[in-house]
Amino acid sequence: MFNRQGPRSGWRIILYLSQVVLLREAANTVLDRVFPVPGRDAPSFPQMFVTEALRFAVVFLPALVMARLESRAPGDYGLPAGSLFGARFWHGVMLGIVQISVLIGSIALFGGYRLGPLALDGATLLRWALLWALFFVLVGLFEEYAFRGYLQFTLADGIGFWPAASLLSFVFGCLHLLNRGESKVGALSVVAIALVFVLALKRTGNLWLAVGWHAAFDFGETFLYSVPNSGIAYEHHLTDAVLHGPVWLTGGTVGPEGSAFSFLTMAAAALYVHKVFPSGKTAGTDQENSAAASPAS
């Protein structure tokens, strides 16, 4: 149950997840009261926005409690406040836009994507661009922290960094199979990009690059290029774009993440991270440094 640093990682994870479950139930109660819309096929945008904000709170707030119990700074788990939306985040935004643009461009080159006419214009276009950008920042914060924040930090303390990353990335991909329109190939693509994000965590020291990258990729996919995102086709996008052709090219109902070109762009992205953030320039992640320097209580 205990080691030299205090409670073993398994017990700390159980305590953390217990808090997550309790907060999730409270958040669901709030959502049911604020958005009582039975029988609706898809949630409204305000409901999606509030849901994503609550999801992030559900995984982040228990980590604050654990930070106190473990005598660590909250930022040790991947989101240091001093780097809040700083240079690493905007570097990630650039990477996300470039990656989705190259992916869509590759599909278009083989005749699988047509941009289509504008679906929005004027003030409406600007409003939805801003709303989707804010929404996907919340998505990036939630998904990166849920799978590469406290759990990655603590599980790595027990079984090692990459075994923890592999396990959590596999779970991340499996959960995407719950999305309508997702496929096994799309889920495998999610596992691959998750591992690239973990590489970014290890090389940069925190999650801010991955958060910006994740948010921008999803924004480009959903709004800018107006295609399905992990099997979900959202409304209020920029154009009436069309994906057509074989599934290997377009990803089918999954969207571009299910395309064969998705794996090629992710390999290129991993190589970019490897070259731009070489191993040894930062002495491990902030997570690893903190785990080595600060004993758990």
N, C-alpha and C positions, 0 to 999 in steps of 0.2 A: 504493500500500500504506500510505503514511503521509500524515498531514496535520499541521497546526500543533500539534494536541493529542496526536499519537502515532499508533498503529495506527488505520486507518480502521475504521468501525463494522462493516463486513462481516467483516473478519479477527477482530475481537473476538467477533462472534456465532459464527463458525466454531469458535473456541477454546472458547467457552462450551458450544455444542451438542455438541462432541466429548466434553467432560467429562460432559454430561448422558447421552449415549448409553452411555458406559462405566459410569456409576453405575447406569443403568437395567438393564443386563445383570447387574450385581452384585446389584441388588435383586430381579430375577426369579429369580436362583439361590437367594437366601435364601427367597423365597416358595415355590419348588418344594420346598425342603427342609422348611420349617416346615408347609406345607399340601399334602402329597402326596395330593390327593383326585381321582384321574382319573375322568372320566366324570360328574362332578357338573354338573347344568344351571346352577346358580347358586352363587356363592361364599357361604360362611357369613359371618355378621356379623363375627366376629373376623378372618377373612381380608380382608374389605372394609376394616375399620378399619386393619389393619396395612398393607395395600396403599396406602391413601390417605396414611398417615403417610410411607411410603417415597417415594411420588410427590412429596410436598412436599420431602422431603430431597433428592431427585434434582435438582429445579430450584433449590433454595435454596443448597445447599452449593457448587456451582460458582460461584455469584454471589459467595460469600465469597472464593473464590480470585481472581475477577476484580476484586473491590474492592481487594485487595492489589496486584494488578498495575497497576491504574489509579489507585492512590493516592486512593481514595475511601472514604467510610464505607459499610458494608453497607446502612445505612438509606437511602442515596441512591437505591436502586433500588425504593423504594416501601413498605418495612416498617420504619420507624425504631423501634428498641427503646423509645425514650422514650414512644412512643404505644401501646405494647403493650396491647391490650384496654382502651383508654381511652375517653374520651367519644365520639370519632368512631366507634369500633367499636359502641358501644351505640346511638348515633344510627342507624347502619346497621341494627342489629337491629330497631329500631322501624320503620324504613322497609320492611324486608323483610316483617315481619308485617302491616303495614298494606296493602302492595301485594298480597300473596297473599290477604288477607281481602277486599279490594275486588274482586279478580278472581273469587274463588269466589262472593262475594255476587252479582256481576253475572250469572254463569252460573246461579246458583240462582234469581235473579229471573225468568229466562226459562224456568225449569223444567228446567234441565239438570243439576242437582246435588241429591242427597239425602244428608243426613248419615249416617243409619243408626244402628243400636245400637252401643254401646261394644264394641270387640273386646278391650280390656284393662281391668283394674281394679286398685285397690289398689296394692301394692308393685310389681307387674309393670308397671303403667302408668307409675309414677314412674321405674322403672329404664330402661324403653325410651325414655322422654322424654329422660332424661339421656344415654343412649347415642347416640341420634340427634342430639341437640344437639352433643355432642362430635364425632361423625362429620362433621357438616356444617360445623363450624368447620374441620376438616381439608380438606374439599372446597373451602371458600371460600379457604383459604390457598393450596392447590395451584393451583386454576384461576385465581385472580386473579394469583398470582405468575408462573405459567407463561406467561400471555398479556399481562399488564399490569405485569410487574416488570422484570427485567433486559432481556428482549427489547424491550419497549416503550421503555425508556430508551435502549438502544443503537441500535435501528433508527431512532428519532426523531432521533438525532444525525446519521444519514446522510441520511434522506429527509424529515424533518419530523414533528412530533407527530401530526397528524391522518392523514396518509398511512400512517404506521406503525400507528396505532390501527385504521384501516379494514382494512388488510391482515391484521393479527393477529385482528381480530374476525371477518373472513370465514373464516379458517382455523379459528377456534374453533367457528363454526357448522357448518362442513363436518365436523369431527371428531364432532360430535353425531349426524351421520347414521349413524355406526357403531353407535349404540344401537339395540337391538331395539325396534321400535314408533315410532321417530322418523320424521318426514316432512320434506319440503322446507319446508313452512310452519313447522313447529316449529323447524327449523334457522334459518330467516329470523328467527324470534322471538328465538333465541339470539344472533344477530348484533346485533339491535336492543338487547337488554339489555346486551350487551357494550359497545356504544357509549355507553350510559347510564352504565355503570360507569367507562368512560374519561373521560367528562365529570366524574364525581365525583372521579376521580383528578386531573384538571387543576384543578378548582376548590378541592379541599381540600388538595392538596399531597402526599397519600400514599394508600395502598390500604386503610387501616383501615376507612373508611366502607364501601367496596365489599365487603370481607371480611365484615363483620357483616351487611350487606344480603344478600349472596349466601347466607350460611349460614342466615339466618332465613327467607328465601324458600323455600329447599329444605326446611328443617325443617317449615315450615307446609304445604308441598305434600305432602310424604311422610308425615309423622306426624300433624300437627294436623288436616288436612283429608283425609288418607288417599287421595290420588289419584296417578296416575302422574306421575313426574318425568322429563321429557325422554325419554319412551318407556319408562321402567323402572318397573314396579310392585313396590315392596318389601313385604316382610312386616313383621309386628309394628308395625302402625300403630294409631291411636287408635280408629277406628270402622270399621264395614263400609259405608263411603260408596259411593255409586253415581253415576257420570256417565252420563247418557242423553240422547239427542237428536241433532240434526245435528252433523256434525264441525265446522262453522264456529263452533258455540256451545261445544262441550265440548272440542274439540281431538282427539277420537277417542283412538287409542292413545297419542298423544303426551302427553295430559293437558292441563291448562289453558294451558300455554305455547303450544299450538297453536290456542287459541281466538282469535277476532277481538277479544275484549275484552282479550287480553293486550297487543296493540299499543296500545290506548287507555290502559291503565294505565301502560304504559311511557312513553307521551307525557306523561302527567300526572307521572310520576316525574322525567322529564327537565326539565319545567317547574319542578318543586319544587327540584331541584338548582340550576337556573339562577337562581331567585329567592332561595333561602336562602344560596347561596354565589356571590355575584355576581362577575363577572370583574373583576380588579384589586384585590380585597380581599386576595388572596394573589398575590404576584408570580410567577405560574406555579406549576408543581408543584415539590416538593422536587427531583424528578429534573431538571427544566429548570434550576433554580437551581444545582444541583451541577454540571451539565454546563458551565454558563457560568463557574463560579467555580474549578473544579478540573480542571486538565489531565490527560489520560490519560498514563500512562507507556508 
